[in-house]
Amino acid sequence: MKHELYKMITSNINIGGETLFSYEFERTYHAEMEDLFSKLTVSDEQGEMILREYTDYRGYLDYEIEVISDGKSQMFSKIYGEKSGGETQMPYMGAYCEVQWLSSFY
């Protein structure tokens, strides 16, 4: 279900200026929307668990940080734990600062 949800949210229909409630979006993703809303509106313990799972943004983020130093490129996941604390925290700070800077335009 999460893969279908991701495809639905990142669909060109959605990104292209249409909304979740437009006719084309509703026609294309009717089954996915029905499934999602039925899961989110269950009022029992399992419903609470599903609600937390589907509304936690950390379940939808997957990224890798490329660290470039002295002309060499390494993936952060490969060097994490091998370097000093400052060396491993700096990519996070760089990414954080970039996100903050970009969000200032919106």
C-alpha positions as CSV (number, residue, x, y, z in Angstrom):
1,M,0.0,0.0,0.0
2,K,2.8,2.5,0.8
3,H,4.3,2.2,-2.6
4,E,0.9,2.9,-4.2
5,L,0.5,5.9,-1.8
6,Y,3.9,7.2,-2.8
7,K,3.0,6.9,-6.5
8,M,-0.3,8.6,-5.9
9,I,1.3,11.6,-4.1
10,T,4.1,12.0,-6.5
11,S,1.9,11.6,-9.6
12,N,2.2,14.1,-12.4
13,I,-1.5,14.7,-12.0
14,N,-0.9,15.8,-8.4
15,I,2.3,17.7,-9.0
16,G,1.0,19.3,-12.2
17,G,-1.3,21.7,-10.4
18,E,-4.2,19.4,-9.8
19,T,-5.3,18.6,-6.3
20,L,-6.2,15.4,-4.5
21,F,-9.8,16.2,-5.1
22,S,-9.7,16.9,-8.9
23,Y,-11.7,14.7,-11.2
24,E,-8.7,13.2,-13.0
25,F,-6.9,12.4,-9.7
26,E,-10.0,10.9,-8.2
27,R,-10.7,8.8,-11.3
28,T,-7.1,7.5,-11.5
29,Y,-6.5,6.9,-7.8
30,H,-10.0,6.1,-6.5
31,A,-9.2,2.6,-5.2
32,E,-6.0,3.9,-3.4
33,M,-7.9,6.8,-1.8
34,E,-10.7,4.4,-0.6
35,D,-8.1,2.0,0.8
36,L,-6.2,4.8,2.5
37,F,-9.2,6.5,4.1
38,S,-10.7,3.2,5.3
39,K,-7.4,2.4,7.0
40,L,-7.1,5.9,8.6
41,T,-10.6,6.0,9.9
42,V,-10.7,2.7,11.8
43,S,-11.3,3.5,15.5
44,D,-9.6,0.7,17.3
45,E,-6.1,-0.1,18.5
46,Q,-5.0,-1.3,15.1
47,G,-6.4,1.9,13.5
48,E,-4.4,4.0,15.9
49,M,-1.2,2.1,14.9
50,I,-1.9,2.5,11.2
51,L,-2.7,6.2,11.7
52,R,0.7,6.7,13.4
53,E,2.5,4.6,10.8
54,Y,1.0,6.4,7.8
55,T,1.3,9.9,9.2
56,D,4.9,9.6,10.4
57,Y,7.0,11.4,7.8
58,R,10.1,9.4,8.6
59,G,8.5,6.4,6.8
60,Y,8.5,8.3,3.5
61,L,12.0,9.7,3.5
62,D,14.9,7.8,2.1
63,Y,18.0,9.7,1.1
64,E,21.8,9.4,0.9
65,I,24.3,12.2,1.4
66,E,27.3,12.4,-0.9
67,V,30.4,13.7,0.9
68,I,33.0,15.2,-1.5
69,S,36.4,15.9,0.1
70,D,39.6,16.6,-1.8
71,G,37.9,15.7,-5.1
72,K,36.9,12.3,-3.8
73,S,33.3,11.3,-3.4
74,Q,32.0,8.9,-0.7
75,M,28.5,8.0,0.4
76,F,27.8,9.0,3.9
77,S,26.3,5.6,4.8
78,K,29.6,4.0,4.0
79,I,31.8,6.2,6.2
80,Y,29.4,6.8,9.1
81,G,31.0,5.4,12.3
82,E,34.5,5.4,10.8
83,K,35.2,9.1,11.0
84,S,35.2,11.6,14.0
85,G,32.0,13.1,15.3
86,G,32.5,16.4,13.5
87,E,33.2,14.7,10.2
88,T,29.9,12.7,10.4
89,Q,27.8,15.5,11.7
90,M,28.9,18.1,9.1
91,P,26.9,16.5,6.1
92,Y,23.7,16.7,8.2
93,M,24.3,20.3,9.1
94,G,25.0,21.1,5.4
95,A,21.8,19.4,4.3
96,Y,19.8,21.1,7.1
97,C,21.2,24.6,6.2
98,E,20.3,24.0,2.5
99,V,16.8,22.9,3.3
100,Q,16.4,26.0,5.5
101,W,17.7,28.2,2.8
102,L,15.5,26.7,0.1
103,S,12.4,26.9,2.4
104,S,12.9,30.6,2.7
105,F,11.8,30.9,-0.9
106,Y,8.4,29.3,-0.3
